[in-house]
């Protein structure tokens, strides 16, 4: 039943818009680190078990004992306000998909698709155009529509090399595909003469495709402490630019080489009992002027750094045969602070957006110990430094991790 619900929900595309800060695919606005990690505020680069790996640390795959399939979705509600107006939007989309494979006791791989972002933000305004005629001033009403769309998807191959029971190394190669469109339309009502509407439309479309790589590590000095981290290279590739104006039929195409920024992160974990543990991560990303894309290259952007600080605590459920109901569930809570750039399309500038979030999470074991259903709730606020603009958001995440025992008959044993 859970699988059927997941399949139906994830077949729906983004609806009604989304975050105004997410229309441009800059950083991963929706957290893709894995739903267990999201419950920890996004932390978890130092997780050392197979209960739910952090997406950015491929070295964690070394903890797998067999095959695992991961699929998930999220939904979000965004309430945006500025000095004079307010708006609400929602969205619904995928979380990362992973197929984990145990090639050798010391070598594991994962095939993955990460939909980093997809958003559709629409704004509407009523106005009128004044012109002089033989009978005096005539006002022609029109509707102004602005459409922002963005998406970014990673296709990746993760590799983990287990050096010992306390050290694991990871390497990733990926292909990044991004799309950004801004479309402005002036919609005039159809004249009474029946000559057709006089709509004016202009759009910018920029697409990027490029290859990137990543290296990661996971170390456990003792049974209590663990340290993990990753470094991701810039994605190097090409920009395809298309500019379209319907009056005059202009359609200008061009191509330019370029890149998108990589990043790095480090995390630490401490497990003081078998069930209780805490994790904290720090992430950093550097943006250069040209990495915003050709549409923004001549708008005077400065180089800028983005960063995030995240942390959380979790309590793992029991695994004994005598543990039943809520005693078998995992519980977690976390907080996060993120600072990232935002391309303000209609203003032709860039702003910094601060993001503060509170996260809660829970994991439910599946029958026959065949995996876990991970749930997380994220409550946050974002605000732009150079604009009187604030957004409160609520996001719900669902992820299903299915182990190879999914189709095997139950063989329950007492476990410590």
Protein Blocks (a to p, Z undefined) as FASTA:
>chain_A
ZZmmmmmmmmpccehiaafklmpccbdfbacebjklmmnoopaklgccfkbpcfklmklm
mmpgbdcddddddddddddddfkbccdddddddddddddddfbfkbccddddddfbacdd
ddddddddddddfkbccddddddddddddddddddddddddfbfkbccdddddddddddd
ddddddddddfklnopaddcdddddddddddddddddddfblmbccdddddddddddddd
ddddfehpiacdddddddddddddddddddfbfkbccddddddddddfklnojklmmnop
acdddddddddddddddfbfklgcjllpccdddddddddddddfknopacdddddddddd
dddddehhiaccdddddddddddfkbccddddddddddddddfklmpccdddddZZ
